[in-house]
Amino acid sequence: MGEREFRSRIYWLTFAFSVLVIWVHAVNAELFLGPGAGEGWVGRTEQFLGSGLGQFAVPGFFVLSAYLFFRGFSMAQLKRKWKSRVRSLLIPYLLWNGLYYAGYAAATRIPLAASVVGKPPVPVNLPEFLDALFFYAYNPVFWYLFQLILLTALAPALYFVMKDARSGGTGLVLLGFFLSTNRNFPVLNGDALFYYGMGAFASLHGRKWIEEAGRPGRGCAKIICLAALAGLSWLLGRPGFPLYRSALSLILFRAFGAGTAAMAALLLPLPPAAEFMKNNFFLYAMHFAWVRLINKSAALVLPHEPFFALGTFIAMPAAITALCTLFAGLGRRFCPQAYSLFSGSR
């Protein structure tokens, strides 16, 4: 597989994960239909697409981020990789967090906007600003980026463990055993470390197996194998099985589920990624506020009927993608430097 085709397939994959993330946050059954509607058919449909399929999105982002970071990696590249991630992760993380804080501080002081936002006036002071800037207090979806920044900082330690297949495999097994006891680390999420470690291990030791074109039947066998591992992980967490009530079953299920999606994107016949699929960081960063605004505005003006609730939910990724494409185009044309900072130089 050539590099250009590989990058195109990565765009497909990240766009698919972004759509799932939007659905995770677009659930609106109770907003439209009242308390308890989440248990009805509309709520169950939304939960299937959101909490069901959507649970693979962020683990997939962690696995993919690690795979790309460690793809062809050596310690000689560390400085360049870190410098690149300052532009693509740290700077936009701070800028978006600051923007969300400023937006909520302003919106909660404008009566009409405050009724839609549904929050009391946001305090405007230095401690609140620093909490928002560094710990995503008003931009909750950036918990993922916070974890990714920590994991990127830990790259030398991870590489030291993962560069040898035996030590890397042992490290993942030990981490899995730790997570199976339902314990966690301070600040750094153990499941995020596991997903990132799996991506690093796959990149350092499985790149040829993952990226080789091969025969179609062989590619399908790889997809089926990963899907079977996901199914086995789910089964091990059922009552009467060894991982019942253990977090490890869910972590493995999500990891292998995300791996199945990644392998499918790399091996199945796909056309070149469209331009609107290439704004995925911008899409992830801006979607949360717009999803809430569209859902709450729709609930104010549309009939509170199942059709309108589910229709708004289903259409949300298309609406957010259209807005993202519009704003990205305007940003590139009229303020390219600012857009480059907010999009992570993408």
C-alpha positions, 0 to 999 in steps of 0.5 A: 500500500502506497503512502498516499493510499494509506493516508486516504484510508486513515481519513476514512477511519478518523471520519467514521470515528468522528461520526460516532463521537457526534452520535454519542453526544447527540442523544436527544430522546428525553429532551424531545419526548420527556423523562423515561423516553430513553427506554423507548424505541427512539432512545434504544435506537439512539443508544445503539448508535451512540453508546453501542457503536460509539464506544469504539470511537475514542479507543480507536483514536487512541490506537490510531494516534499511537500507531501513527506516532510510532510508525517507523519510529526511532529515538532519533525522531523523538524531538521532531515528533514532539515538536509536531505534536506541540503544534497538532495537540498542545496549542489547539488544546489550549486555544479551544479550551480558552475559546469554550470558556470565553463562549460559555462566559459570554453566553451565560450572561445573554438571556436568550443564549443562557436559556439555550445553554442551560447553565448559571453565569460562568465565573470570570476569574483567574482560577476558573480560567486556568481550570478551563485552559488546562483541565478542559472544565468547559470543553468536556470532550477534550478529556481525550486530548488531555490524555493523549498529550500525557501519553505523547509525553510518555512516548520515550518510556513506552518505546523503551518497553514496546521496542522489543516484542517480548517486553512489550507483550509482557507490559500489555499483559501486566497492564491488563492484569492491573486493569482487570482488578478495576483499579486505575492510575492517578491523572492518567487513565489506565484504559487510555494507556492500554489502547495507546500501548496496543497501537504502539505495539501494533505499529512497531511489530505488526506494520507489515501484517497490518498494511500489506495488501495481500489477497482479498480473502486474506484481508477478510480473514484478518478482519474476521480474526479481530472481530472474533477476538472482540466477541470473545472479549465480550463473552468473557465479561458475561456472568459465569465467565472469568472477566465478569464485572472486570473492566478488562473485558470491556477494554479488550472488547473496545480495543479489538472492536476498534482494531476491526474497524481499522483493519476494515478501513485499511483493507476494504476497497474504498474510493479516495477520501473526500475533502470534507473527511480531512477536517476531523480534528476541527470536527471533533473540536467544534462539534460538542457545542453545536450538537447541544445548540442544534438539539436544544433549538430543534426541541424548541421549534419542532413537534415533540414527536419520535420522528423529529427526535430520531430524525434530528439525531440521525441527521446530526453528523451531516449537519455538523460536517456541513458546518465544519466544512463551511467554517474550515473553508472560511478559516482557510480563506480569510484567516489562515494563520488562526485556522492553522493554530486551531486545527493543529496545522492540519 
